[in-house]
Amino acid sequence: MGDFVSILAALGLVLLAAVVVLVAHRLLTVGTTSEPVAPYLSGARPTEHALSRYHVRWYTVTLLFLAFDVEMLFMYAWALVVAEMGAGAVVEMFVFLGLLMAGVVYAWREGALRWV
């Protein structure tokens, strides 16, 4: 029964915090205008529709960015334990980097990095 009481107490605190935030928002709001609020582009009117399509080249760039971003995540963790692991960790990291570089060379050879 004690577990349920603590869960209900936590749920009550969350609901109370949500109500407090909503009331504070109502009290501290400066005012409303009849024009729609544009949070993007510093209030400037957008030049294209929000659902416009991106060119397919951006997907390749995004995938390459994600690959190297995840690589950096692995390298941070690797840097913390490389001294304890020894030379095997260094070899494994170079194999990992070689695989990533092979992917970049393949993308380059296939023309995925060309913009024209």
Jmol script that loads the backbone (N, CA, C; Angstrom):
load data "model"
ATOM      1  N   MET A   1       0.815  -1.192   0.000  1.00  0.00           N
ATOM      2  CA  MET A   1       0.000   0.000   0.000  1.00  0.00           C
ATOM      3  C   MET A   1       0.865   1.266   0.000  1.00  0.00           C
ATOM      4  N   GLY A   2       2.029   1.193   0.646  1.00  0.00           N
ATOM      5  CA  GLY A   2       2.915   2.357   0.714  1.00  0.00           C
ATOM      6  C   GLY A   2       3.444   2.749  -0.651  1.00  0.00           C
ATOM      7  N   ASP A   3       3.668   1.763  -1.534  1.00  0.00           N
ATOM      8  CA  ASP A   3       4.149   2.066  -2.886  1.00  0.00           C
ATOM      9  C   ASP A   3       3.106   2.858  -3.666  1.00  0.00           C
ATOM     10  N   PHE A   4       1.844   2.474  -3.507  1.00  0.00           N
ATOM     11  CA  PHE A   4       0.787   3.175  -4.228  1.00  0.00           C
ATOM     12  C   PHE A   4       0.607   4.597  -3.726  1.00  0.00           C
ATOM     13  N   VAL A   5       0.798   4.799  -2.438  1.00  0.00           N
ATOM     14  CA  VAL A   5       0.672   6.141  -1.875  1.00  0.00           C
ATOM     15  C   VAL A   5       1.774   7.043  -2.428  1.00  0.00           C
ATOM     16  N   SER A   6       2.993   6.526  -2.524  1.00  0.00           N
ATOM     17  CA  SER A   6       4.085   7.350  -3.051  1.00  0.00           C
ATOM     18  C   SER A   6       3.886   7.639  -4.542  1.00  0.00           C
ATOM     19  N   ILE A   7       3.353   6.665  -5.273  1.00  0.00           N
ATOM     20  CA  ILE A   7       3.083   6.899  -6.695  1.00  0.00           C
ATOM     21  C   ILE A   7       1.982   7.932  -6.859  1.00  0.00           C
ATOM     22  N   LEU A   8       0.922   7.825  -6.060  1.00  0.00           N
ATOM     23  CA  LEU A   8      -0.159   8.809  -6.132  1.00  0.00           C
ATOM     24  C   LEU A   8       0.318  10.190  -5.693  1.00  0.00           C
ATOM     25  N   ALA A   9       1.195  10.247  -4.706  1.00  0.00           N
ATOM     26  CA  ALA A   9       1.739  11.534  -4.270  1.00  0.00           C
ATOM     27  C   ALA A   9       2.577  12.162  -5.380  1.00  0.00           C
ATOM     28  N   ALA A  10       3.395  11.359  -6.063  1.00  0.00           N
ATOM     29  CA  ALA A  10       4.194  11.882  -7.169  1.00  0.00           C
ATOM     30  C   ALA A  10       3.296  12.353  -8.308  1.00  0.00           C
ATOM     31  N   LEU A  11       2.263  11.589  -8.621  1.00  0.00           N
ATOM     32  CA  LEU A  11       1.321  11.985  -9.663  1.00  0.00           C
ATOM     33  C   LEU A  11       0.603  13.281  -9.293  1.00  0.00           C
ATOM     34  N   GLY A  12       0.242  13.404  -8.015  1.00  0.00           N
ATOM     35  CA  GLY A  12      -0.395  14.639  -7.554  1.00  0.00           C
ATOM     36  C   GLY A  12       0.525  15.831  -7.679  1.00  0.00           C
ATOM     37  N   LEU A  13       1.808  15.647  -7.356  1.00  0.00           N
ATOM     38  CA  LEU A  13       2.774  16.744  -7.496  1.00  0.00           C
ATOM     39  C   LEU A  13       2.956  17.147  -8.951  1.00  0.00           C
ATOM     40  N   VAL A  14       2.972  16.176  -9.837  1.00  0.00           N
ATOM     41  CA  VAL A  14       3.111  16.483 -11.261  1.00  0.00           C
ATOM     42  C   VAL A  14       1.901  17.262 -11.759  1.00  0.00           C
ATOM     43  N   LEU A  15       0.712  16.820 -11.382  1.00  0.00           N
ATOM     44  CA  LEU A  15      -0.501  17.531 -11.794  1.00  0.00           C
ATOM     45  C   LEU A  15      -0.547  18.941 -11.213  1.00  0.00           C
ATOM     46  N   LEU A  16      -0.145  19.075  -9.954  1.00  0.00           N
ATOM     47  CA  LEU A  16      -0.103  20.392  -9.326  1.00  0.00           C
ATOM     48  C   LEU A  16       0.891  21.308 -10.040  1.00  0.00           C
ATOM     49  N   ALA A  17       2.048  20.784 -10.389  1.00  0.00           N
ATOM     50  CA  ALA A  17       3.046  21.581 -11.109  1.00  0.00           C
ATOM     51  C   ALA A  17       2.512  22.013 -12.474  1.00  0.00           C
ATOM     52  N   ALA A  18       1.792  21.121 -13.157  1.00  0.00           N
ATOM     53  CA  ALA A  18       1.223  21.479 -14.455  1.00  0.00           C
ATOM     54  C   ALA A  18       0.192  22.587 -14.311  1.00  0.00           C
ATOM     55  N   VAL A  19      -0.643  22.498 -13.285  1.00  0.00           N
ATOM     56  CA  VAL A  19      -1.655  23.538 -13.060  1.00  0.00           C
ATOM     57  C   VAL A  19      -0.982  24.860 -12.715  1.00  0.00           C
ATOM     58  N   VAL A  20       0.058  24.818 -11.888  1.00  0.00           N
ATOM     59  CA  VAL A  20       0.783  26.044 -11.522  1.00  0.00           C
ATOM     60  C   VAL A  20       1.402  26.691 -12.758  1.00  0.00           C
ATOM     61  N   VAL A  21       1.973  25.897 -13.647  1.00  0.00           N
ATOM     62  CA  VAL A  21       2.586  26.448 -14.859  1.00  0.00           C
ATOM     63  C   VAL A  21       1.518  27.074 -15.757  1.00  0.00           C
ATOM     64  N   LEU A  22       0.380  26.419 -15.910  1.00  0.00           N
ATOM     65  CA  LEU A  22      -0.689  26.972 -16.743  1.00  0.00           C
ATOM     66  C   LEU A  22      -1.254  28.268 -16.164  1.00  0.00           C
ATOM     67  N   VAL A  23      -1.447  28.314 -14.851  1.00  0.00           N
ATOM     68  CA  VAL A  23      -1.950  29.534 -14.217  1.00  0.00           C
ATOM     69  C   VAL A  23      -0.920  30.661 -14.334  1.00  0.00           C
ATOM     70  N   ALA A  24       0.357  30.335 -14.128  1.00  0.00           N
ATOM     71  CA  ALA A  24       1.409  31.353 -14.268  1.00  0.00           C
ATOM     72  C   ALA A  24       1.451  31.885 -15.696  1.00  0.00           C
ATOM     73  N   HIS A  25       1.247  31.025 -16.659  1.00  0.00           N
ATOM     74  CA  HIS A  25       1.222  31.471 -18.054  1.00  0.00           C
ATOM     75  C   HIS A  25       0.070  32.446 -18.289  1.00  0.00           C
ATOM     76  N   ARG A  26      -1.095  32.115 -17.776  1.00  0.00           N
ATOM     77  CA  ARG A  26      -2.258  33.010 -17.942  1.00  0.00           C
ATOM     78  C   ARG A  26      -2.023  34.359 -17.279  1.00  0.00           C
ATOM     79  N   LEU A  27      -1.403  34.343 -16.104  1.00  0.00           N
ATOM     80  CA  LEU A  27      -1.202  35.587 -15.374  1.00  0.00           C
ATOM     81  C   LEU A  27      -0.084  36.447 -15.960  1.00  0.00           C
ATOM     82  N   LEU A  28       0.940  35.831 -16.525  1.00  0.00           N
ATOM     83  CA  LEU A  28       2.109  36.574 -16.990  1.00  0.00           C
ATOM     84  C   LEU A  28       2.096  36.897 -18.476  1.00  0.00           C
ATOM     85  N   THR A  29       1.084  36.443 -19.203  1.00  0.00           N
ATOM     86  CA  THR A  29       1.023  36.715 -20.629  1.00  0.00           C
ATOM     87  C   THR A  29       0.764  38.192 -20.857  1.00  0.00           C
ATOM     88  N   VAL A  30       1.522  38.801 -21.770  1.00  0.00           N
ATOM     89  CA  VAL A  30       1.411  40.232 -22.022  1.00  0.00           C
ATOM     90  C   VAL A  30       0.089  40.553 -22.699  1.00  0.00           C
ATOM     91  N   GLY A  31      -0.260  39.836 -23.692  1.00  0.00           N
ATOM     92  CA  GLY A  31      -1.499  40.092 -24.418  1.00  0.00           C
ATOM     93  C   GLY A  31      -1.500  39.304 -25.698  1.00  0.00           C
ATOM     94  N   THR A  32      -2.633  39.275 -26.326  1.00  0.00           N
ATOM     95  CA  THR A  32      -2.744  38.549 -27.585  1.00  0.00           C
ATOM     96  C   THR A  32      -3.028  39.528 -28.706  1.00  0.00           C
ATOM     97  N   THR A  33      -2.625  39.156 -29.884  1.00  0.00           N
ATOM     98  CA  THR A  33      -2.879  39.971 -31.064  1.00  0.00           C
ATOM     99  C   THR A  33      -3.777  39.193 -32.009  1.00  0.00           C
ATOM    100  N   SER A  34      -4.349  39.889 -32.954  1.00  0.00           N
ATOM    101  CA  SER A  34      -5.214  39.215 -33.915  1.00  0.00           C
ATOM    102  C   SER A  34      -4.390  38.510 -34.989  1.00  0.00           C
ATOM    103  N   GLU A  35      -3.131  38.924 -35.167  1.00  0.00           N
ATOM    104  CA  GLU A  35      -2.267  38.275 -36.151  1.00  0.00           C
ATOM    105  C   GLU A  35      -1.706  36.982 -35.565  1.00  0.00           C
ATOM    106  N   PRO A  36      -1.491  35.972 -36.413  1.00  0.00           N
ATOM    107  CA  PRO A  36      -0.889  34.750 -35.892  1.00  0.00           C
ATOM    108  C   PRO A  36       0.566  34.991 -35.487  1.00  0.00           C
ATOM    109  N   VAL A  37       0.961  34.342 -34.442  1.00  0.00           N
ATOM    110  CA  VAL A  37       2.322  34.495 -33.948  1.00  0.00           C
ATOM    111  C   VAL A  37       3.237  33.590 -34.767  1.00  0.00           C
ATOM    112  N   ALA A  38       4.336  34.145 -35.261  1.00  0.00           N
ATOM    113  CA  ALA A  38       5.289  33.388 -36.067  1.00  0.00           C
ATOM    114  C   ALA A  38       6.553  33.163 -35.242  1.00  0.00           C
ATOM    115  N   PRO A  39       6.721  31.987 -34.652  1.00  0.00           N
ATOM    116  CA  PRO A  39       7.885  31.762 -33.805  1.00  0.00           C
ATOM    117  C   PRO A  39       9.174  31.548 -34.586  1.00  0.00           C
ATOM    118  N   TYR A  40       9.075  31.259 -35.871  1.00  0.00           N
ATOM    119  CA  TYR A  40      10.267  30.980 -36.667  1.00  0.00           C
ATOM    120  C   TYR A  40      10.641  32.193 -37.493  1.00  0.00           C
ATOM    121  N   LEU A  41      11.856  32.234 -37.937  1.00  0.00           N
ATOM    122  CA  LEU A  41      12.383  33.298 -38.797  1.00  0.00           C
ATOM    123  C   LEU A  41      12.292  34.662 -38.146  1.00  0.00           C
ATOM    124  N   SER A  42      12.347  34.727 -36.838  1.00  0.00           N
ATOM    125  CA  SER A  42      12.304  35.977 -36.073  1.00  0.00           C
ATOM    126  C   SER A  42      11.063  36.795 -36.384  1.00  0.00           C
ATOM    127  N   GLY A  43       9.966  36.130 -36.648  1.00  0.00           N
ATOM    128  CA  GLY A  43       8.706  36.812 -36.913  1.00  0.00           C
ATOM    129  C   GLY A  43       8.486  37.163 -38.371  1.00  0.00           C
ATOM    130  N   ALA A  44       9.476  36.913 -39.236  1.00  0.00           N
ATOM    131  CA  ALA A  44       9.310  37.220 -40.662  1.00  0.00           C
ATOM    132  C   ALA A  44       8.376  36.193 -41.298  1.00  0.00           C
ATOM    133  N   ARG A  45       7.714  36.597 -42.342  1.00  0.00           N
ATOM    134  CA  ARG A  45       6.815  35.685 -43.040  1.00  0.00           C
ATOM    135  C   ARG A  45       7.628  34.639 -43.803  1.00  0.00           C
ATOM    136  N   PRO A  46       7.240  33.364 -43.733  1.00  0.00           N
ATOM    137  CA  PRO A  46       7.979  32.328 -44.464  1.00  0.00           C
ATOM    138  C   PRO A  46       7.802  32.485 -45.967  1.00  0.00           C
ATOM    139  N   THR A  47       8.833  32.078 -46.702  1.00  0.00           N
ATOM    140  CA  THR A  47       8.781  32.201 -48.160  1.00  0.00           C
ATOM    141  C   THR A  47       8.281  30.939 -48.835  1.00  0.00           C
ATOM    142  N   GLU A  48       8.213  29.826 -48.125  1.00  0.00           N
ATOM    143  CA  GLU A  48       7.728  28.585 -48.709  1.00  0.00           C
ATOM    144  C   GLU A  48       6.816  27.890 -47.723  1.00  0.00           C
ATOM    145  N   HIS A  49       6.062  26.945 -48.206  1.00  0.00           N
ATOM    146  CA  HIS A  49       5.107  26.227 -47.369  1.00  0.00           C
ATOM    147  C   HIS A  49       5.833  25.332 -46.374  1.00  0.00           C
ATOM    148  N   ALA A  50       5.239  25.130 -45.224  1.00  0.00           N
ATOM    149  CA  ALA A  50       5.877  24.334 -44.172  1.00  0.00           C
ATOM    150  C   ALA A  50       6.031  22.875 -44.577  1.00  0.00           C
ATOM    151  N   LEU A  51       5.188  22.386 -45.477  1.00  0.00           N
ATOM    152  CA  LEU A  51       5.254  20.993 -45.893  1.00  0.00           C
ATOM    153  C   LEU A  51       5.981  20.818 -47.222  1.00  0.00           C
ATOM    154  N   SER A  52       6.782  21.816 -47.613  1.00  0.00           N
ATOM    155  CA  SER A  52       7.519  21.682 -48.870  1.00  0.00           C
ATOM    156  C   SER A  52       8.561  20.581 -48.739  1.00  0.00           C
ATOM    157  N   ARG A  53       8.902  19.981 -49.849  1.00  0.00           N
ATOM    158  CA  ARG A  53       9.819  18.849 -49.836  1.00  0.00           C
ATOM    159  C   ARG A  53      11.263  19.306 -49.936  1.00  0.00           C
ATOM    160  N   TYR A  54      12.112  18.536 -49.288  1.00  0.00           N
ATOM    161  CA  TYR A  54      13.547  18.766 -49.394  1.00  0.00           C
ATOM    162  C   TYR A  54      14.073  17.993 -50.599  1.00  0.00           C
ATOM    163  N   HIS A  55      15.174  18.471 -51.136  1.00  0.00           N
ATOM    164  CA  HIS A  55      15.798  17.744 -52.232  1.00  0.00           C
ATOM    165  C   HIS A  55      16.407  16.461 -51.683  1.00  0.00           C
ATOM    166  N   VAL A  56      16.437  15.432 -52.509  1.00  0.00           N
ATOM    167  CA  VAL A  56      16.894  14.120 -52.072  1.00  0.00           C
ATOM    168  C   VAL A  56      18.364  14.136 -51.658  1.00  0.00           C
ATOM    169  N   ARG A  57      19.134  15.090 -52.129  1.00  0.00           N
ATOM    170  CA  ARG A  57      20.559  15.164 -51.749  1.00  0.00           C
ATOM    171  C   ARG A  57      20.735  15.424 -50.256  1.00  0.00           C
ATOM    172  N   TRP A  58      19.779  16.094 -49.635  1.00  0.00           N
ATOM    173  CA  TRP A  58      19.912  16.383 -48.215  1.00  0.00           C
ATOM    174  C   TRP A  58      19.854  15.120 -47.371  1.00  0.00           C
ATOM    175  N   TYR A  59      19.162  14.099 -47.843  1.00  0.00           N
ATOM    176  CA  TYR A  59      19.087  12.857 -47.082  1.00  0.00           C
ATOM    177  C   TYR A  59      20.457  12.185 -47.000  1.00  0.00           C
ATOM    178  N   THR A  60      21.215  12.227 -48.067  1.00  0.00           N
ATOM    179  CA  THR A  60      22.564  11.658 -48.052  1.00  0.00           C
ATOM    180  C   THR A  60      23.453  12.408 -47.076  1.00  0.00           C
ATOM    181  N   VAL A  61      23.373  13.717 -47.117  1.00  0.00           N
ATOM    182  CA  VAL A  61      24.176  14.520 -46.195  1.00  0.00           C
ATOM    183  C   VAL A  61      23.767  14.240 -44.756  1.00  0.00           C
ATOM    184  N   THR A  62      22.475  14.084 -44.524  1.00  0.00           N
ATOM    185  CA  THR A  62      21.996  13.792 -43.176  1.00  0.00           C
ATOM    186  C   THR A  62      22.501  12.440 -42.690  1.00  0.00           C
ATOM    187  N   LEU A  63      22.462  11.441 -43.544  1.00  0.00           N
ATOM    188  CA  LEU A  63      22.945  10.123 -43.148  1.00  0.00           C
ATOM    189  C   LEU A  63      24.445  10.136 -42.866  1.00  0.00           C
ATOM    190  N   LEU A  64      25.208  10.861 -43.679  1.00  0.00           N
ATOM    191  CA  LEU A  64      26.643  10.966 -43.413  1.00  0.00           C
ATOM    192  C   LEU A  64      26.907  11.690 -42.096  1.00  0.00           C
ATOM    193  N   PHE A  65      26.145  12.750 -41.847  1.00  0.00           N
ATOM    194  CA  PHE A  65      26.303  13.462 -40.581  1.00  0.00           C
ATOM    195  C   PHE A  65      25.994  12.547 -39.408  1.00  0.00           C
ATOM    196  N   LEU A  66      24.902  11.790 -39.488  1.00  0.00           N
ATOM    197  CA  LEU A  66      24.546  10.898 -38.396  1.00  0.00           C
ATOM    198  C   LEU A  66      25.601   9.817 -38.181  1.00  0.00           C
ATOM    199  N   ALA A  67      26.160   9.309 -39.273  1.00  0.00           N
ATOM    200  CA  ALA A  67      27.197   8.282 -39.139  1.00  0.00           C
ATOM    201  C   ALA A  67      28.399   8.834 -38.384  1.00  0.00           C
ATOM    202  N   PHE A  68      28.824  10.037 -38.728  1.00  0.00           N
ATOM    203  CA  PHE A  68      29.995  10.588 -38.058  1.00  0.00           C
ATOM    204  C   PHE A  68      29.655  11.125 -36.672  1.00  0.00           C
ATOM    205  N   ASP A  69      28.415  11.497 -36.451  1.00  0.00           N
ATOM    206  CA  ASP A  69      28.003  11.912 -35.121  1.00  0.00           C
ATOM    207  C   ASP A  69      28.007  10.718 -34.172  1.00  0.00           C
ATOM    208  N   VAL A  70      27.507   9.588 -34.620  1.00  0.00           N
ATOM    209  CA  VAL A  70      27.534   8.377 -33.811  1.00  0.00           C
ATOM    210  C   VAL A  70      28.970   7.904 -33.613  1.00  0.00           C
ATOM    211  N   GLU A  71      29.798   8.117 -34.619  1.00  0.00           N
ATOM    212  CA  GLU A  71      31.219   7.782 -34.472  1.00  0.00           C
ATOM    213  C   GLU A  71      31.833   8.555 -33.310  1.00  0.00           C
ATOM    214  N   MET A  72      31.482   9.823 -33.194  1.00  0.00           N
ATOM    215  CA  MET A  72      32.041  10.617 -32.101  1.00  0.00           C
ATOM    216  C   MET A  72      31.541  10.119 -30.742  1.00  0.00           C
ATOM    217  N   LEU A  73      30.309   9.643 -30.680  1.00  0.00           N
ATOM    218  CA  LEU A  73      29.817   9.066 -29.430  1.00  0.00           C
ATOM    219  C   LEU A  73      30.650   7.855 -29.027  1.00  0.00           C
ATOM    220  N   PHE A  74      30.955   7.004 -30.008  1.00  0.00           N
ATOM    221  CA  PHE A  74      31.784   5.840 -29.713  1.00  0.00           C
ATOM    222  C   PHE A  74      33.203   6.247 -29.326  1.00  0.00           C
ATOM    223  N   MET A  75      33.714   7.294 -29.960  1.00  0.00           N
ATOM    224  CA  MET A  75      35.092   7.699 -29.667  1.00  0.00           C
ATOM    225  C   MET A  75      35.215   8.305 -28.275  1.00  0.00           C
ATOM    226  N   TYR A  76      34.192   9.001 -27.781  1.00  0.00           N
ATOM    227  CA  TYR A  76      34.260   9.534 -26.423  1.00  0.00           C
ATOM    228  C   TYR A  76      34.318   8.401 -25.406  1.00  0.00           C
ATOM    229  N   ALA A  77      33.467   7.417 -25.581  1.00  0.00           N
ATOM    230  CA  ALA A  77      33.499   6.274 -24.658  1.00  0.00           C
ATOM    231  C   ALA A  77      34.820   5.509 -24.789  1.00  0.00           C
ATOM    232  N   TRP A  78      35.305   5.384 -26.008  1.00  0.00           N
ATOM    233  CA  TRP A  78      36.569   4.686 -26.243  1.00  0.00           C
ATOM    234  C   TRP A  78      37.723   5.419 -25.575  1.00  0.00           C
ATOM    235  N   ALA A  79      37.706   6.747 -25.628  1.00  0.00           N
ATOM    236  CA  ALA A  79      38.799   7.531 -25.050  1.00  0.00           C
ATOM    237  C   ALA A  79      38.885   7.344 -23.536  1.00  0.00           C
ATOM    238  N   LEU A  80      37.767   7.023 -22.913  1.00  0.00           N
ATOM    239  CA  LEU A  80      37.787   6.834 -21.464  1.00  0.00           C
ATOM    240  C   LEU A  80      38.411   5.511 -21.055  1.00  0.00           C
ATOM    241  N   VAL A  81      38.329   4.499 -21.910  1.00  0.00           N
ATOM    242  CA  VAL A  81      38.798   3.170 -21.508  1.00  0.00           C
ATOM    243  C   VAL A  81      40.002   2.690 -22.308  1.00  0.00           C
ATOM    244  N   VAL A  82      40.530   3.498 -23.210  1.00  0.00           N
ATOM    245  CA  VAL A  82      41.618   3.034 -24.062  1.00  0.00           C
ATOM    246  C   VAL A  82      42.868   2.700 -23.252  1.00  0.00           C
ATOM    247  N   ALA A  83      43.126   3.435 -22.187  1.00  0.00           N
ATOM    248  CA  ALA A  83      44.321   3.163 -21.379  1.00  0.00           C
ATOM    249  C   ALA A  83      44.194   1.819 -20.658  1.00  0.00           C
ATOM    250  N   GLU A  84      42.997   1.472 -20.247  1.00  0.00           N
ATOM    251  CA  GLU A  84      42.794   0.205 -19.550  1.00  0.00           C
ATOM    252  C   GLU A  84      42.795  -0.975 -20.510  1.00  0.00           C
ATOM    253  N   MET A  85      42.299  -0.766 -21.726  1.00  0.00           N
ATOM    254  CA  MET A  85      42.136  -1.863 -22.687  1.00  0.00           C
ATOM    255  C   MET A  85      43.443  -2.202 -23.402  1.00  0.00           C
ATOM    256  N   GLY A  86      44.270  -1.202 -23.623  1.00  0.00           N
ATOM    257  CA  GLY A  86      45.553  -1.458 -24.260  1.00  0.00           C
ATOM    258  C   GLY A  86      45.511  -1.332 -25.767  1.00  0.00           C
ATOM    259  N   ALA A  87      46.442  -2.030 -26.417  1.00  0.00           N
ATOM    260  CA  ALA A  87      46.604  -1.903 -27.873  1.00  0.00           C
ATOM    261  C   ALA A  87      45.426  -2.490 -28.635  1.00  0.00           C
ATOM    262  N   GLY A  88      44.718  -3.442 -28.054  1.00  0.00           N
ATOM    263  CA  GLY A  88      43.559  -4.019 -28.729  1.00  0.00           C
ATOM    264  C   GLY A  88      42.476  -2.995 -28.997  1.00  0.00           C
ATOM    265  N   ALA A  89      42.289  -2.058 -28.062  1.00  0.00           N
ATOM    266  CA  ALA A  89      41.287  -1.015 -28.238  1.00  0.00           C
ATOM    267  C   ALA A  89      41.675  -0.070 -29.365  1.00  0.00           C
ATOM    268  N   VAL A  90      42.970   0.199 -29.499  1.00  0.00           N
ATOM    269  CA  VAL A  90      43.432   1.074 -30.576  1.00  0.00           C
ATOM    270  C   VAL A  90      43.207   0.406 -31.928  1.00  0.00           C
ATOM    271  N   VAL A  91      43.500  -0.870 -32.023  1.00  0.00           N
ATOM    272  CA  VAL A  91      43.281  -1.605 -33.277  1.00  0.00           C
ATOM    273  C   VAL A  91      41.801  -1.628 -33.626  1.00  0.00           C
ATOM    274  N   GLU A  92      40.954  -1.884 -32.633  1.00  0.00           N
ATOM    275  CA  GLU A  92      39.518  -1.909 -32.886  1.00  0.00           C
ATOM    276  C   GLU A  92      39.009  -0.562 -33.367  1.00  0.00           C
ATOM    277  N   MET A  93      39.520   0.534 -32.805  1.00  0.00           N
ATOM    278  CA  MET A  93      39.070   1.860 -33.230  1.00  0.00           C
ATOM    279  C   MET A  93      39.504   2.144 -34.656  1.00  0.00           C
ATOM    280  N   PHE A  94      40.706   1.724 -35.030  1.00  0.00           N
ATOM    281  CA  PHE A  94      41.140   1.959 -36.403  1.00  0.00           C
ATOM    282  C   PHE A  94      40.361   1.096 -37.394  1.00  0.00           C
ATOM    283  N   VAL A  95      39.958  -0.100 -36.989  1.00  0.00           N
ATOM    284  CA  VAL A  95      39.095  -0.912 -37.849  1.00  0.00           C
ATOM    285  C   VAL A  95      37.751  -0.221 -38.024  1.00  0.00           C
ATOM    286  N   PHE A  96      37.203   0.307 -36.943  1.00  0.00           N
ATOM    287  CA  PHE A  96      35.932   1.030 -36.995  1.00  0.00           C
ATOM    288  C   PHE A  96      36.039   2.255 -37.896  1.00  0.00           C
ATOM    289  N   LEU A  97      37.104   3.023 -37.732  1.00  0.00           N
ATOM    290  CA  LEU A  97      37.297   4.205 -38.577  1.00  0.00           C
ATOM    291  C   LEU A  97      37.518   3.813 -40.032  1.00  0.00           C
ATOM    292  N   GLY A  98      38.190   2.690 -40.268  1.00  0.00           N
ATOM    293  CA  GLY A  98      38.383   2.212 -41.639  1.00  0.00           C
ATOM    294  C   GLY A  98      37.068   1.847 -42.301  1.00  0.00           C
ATOM    295  N   LEU A  99      36.167   1.213 -41.544  1.00  0.00           N
ATOM    296  CA  LEU A  99      34.853   0.889 -42.095  1.00  0.00           C
ATOM    297  C   LEU A  99      34.064   2.148 -42.440  1.00  0.00           C
ATOM    298  N   LEU A 100      34.125   3.136 -41.568  1.00  0.00           N
ATOM    299  CA  LEU A 100      33.443   4.391 -41.872  1.00  0.00           C
ATOM    300  C   LEU A 100      34.060   5.083 -43.083  1.00  0.00           C
ATOM    301  N   MET A 101      35.367   5.055 -43.168  1.00  0.00           N
ATOM    302  CA  MET A 101      36.024   5.685 -44.314  1.00  0.00           C
ATOM    303  C   MET A 101      35.693   4.950 -45.599  1.00  0.00           C
ATOM    304  N   ALA A 102      35.546   3.634 -45.529  1.00  0.00           N
ATOM    305  CA  ALA A 102      35.137   2.883 -46.722  1.00  0.00           C
ATOM    306  C   ALA A 102      33.744   3.319 -47.169  1.00  0.00           C
ATOM    307  N   GLY A 103      32.860   3.587 -46.219  1.00  0.00           N
ATOM    308  CA  GLY A 103      31.536   4.090 -46.570  1.00  0.00           C
ATOM    309  C   GLY A 103      31.586   5.455 -47.218  1.00  0.00           C
ATOM    310  N   VAL A 104      32.455   6.329 -46.730  1.00  0.00           N
ATOM    311  CA  VAL A 104      32.592   7.661 -47.329  1.00  0.00           C
ATOM    312  C   VAL A 104      33.174   7.558 -48.736  1.00  0.00           C
ATOM    313  N   VAL A 105      34.179   6.704 -48.907  1.00  0.00           N
ATOM    314  CA  VAL A 105      34.775   6.523 -50.239  1.00  0.00           C
ATOM    315  C   VAL A 105      33.734   5.980 -51.218  1.00  0.00           C
ATOM    316  N   TYR A 106      32.918   5.035 -50.754  1.00  0.00           N
ATOM    317  CA  TYR A 106      31.864   4.490 -51.608  1.00  0.00           C
ATOM    318  C   TYR A 106      30.856   5.574 -51.982  1.00  0.00           C
ATOM    319  N   ALA A 107      30.427   6.389 -51.003  1.00  0.00           N
ATOM    320  CA  ALA A 107      29.484   7.471 -51.295  1.00  0.00           C
ATOM    321  C   ALA A 107      30.097   8.478 -52.254  1.00  0.00           C
ATOM    322  N   TRP A 108      31.371   8.772 -52.079  1.00  0.00           N
ATOM    323  CA  TRP A 108      32.058   9.708 -52.958  1.00  0.00           C
ATOM    324  C   TRP A 108      32.141   9.140 -54.371  1.00  0.00           C
ATOM    325  N   ARG A 109      32.483   7.853 -54.480  1.00  0.00           N
ATOM    326  CA  ARG A 109      32.605   7.221 -55.788  1.00  0.00           C
ATOM    327  C   ARG A 109      31.265   7.166 -56.520  1.00  0.00           C
ATOM    328  N   GLU A 110      30.183   6.957 -55.786  1.00  0.00           N
ATOM    329  CA  GLU A 110      28.853   6.881 -56.384  1.00  0.00           C
ATOM    330  C   GLU A 110      28.286   8.258 -56.706  1.00  0.00           C
ATOM    331  N   GLY A 111      28.950   9.319 -56.289  1.00  0.00           N
ATOM    332  CA  GLY A 111      28.502  10.673 -56.600  1.00  0.00           C
ATOM    333  C   GLY A 111      27.490  11.219 -55.607  1.00  0.00           C
ATOM    334  N   ALA A 112      27.396  10.626 -54.440  1.00  0.00           N
ATOM    335  CA  ALA A 112      26.425  11.083 -53.452  1.00  0.00           C
ATOM    336  C   ALA A 112      26.794  12.436 -52.860  1.00  0.00           C
ATOM    337  N   LEU A 113      28.048  12.819 -52.971  1.00  0.00           N
ATOM    338  CA  LEU A 113      28.494  14.095 -52.404  1.00  0.00           C
ATOM    339  C   LEU A 113      28.549  15.214 -53.425  1.00  0.00           C
ATOM    340  N   ARG A 114      28.157  14.942 -54.674  1.00  0.00           N
ATOM    341  CA  ARG A 114      28.126  15.986 -55.701  1.00  0.00           C
ATOM    342  C   ARG A 114      26.836  16.781 -55.568  1.00  0.00           C
ATOM    343  N   TRP A 115      26.911  18.086 -55.775  1.00  0.00           N
ATOM    344  CA  TRP A 115      25.724  18.936 -55.649  1.00  0.00           C
ATOM    345  C   TRP A 115      25.151  19.330 -57.000  1.00  0.00           C
ATOM    346  N   VAL A 116      25.869  19.104 -58.054  1.00  0.00           N
ATOM    347  CA  VAL A 116      25.345  19.489 -59.386  1.00  0.00           C
ATOM    348  C   VAL A 116      25.190  18.293 -60.274  1.00  0.00           C
TER     349      VAL A 116
END
end "model"
wireframe off; spacefill off
backbone 0.3
color backbone group
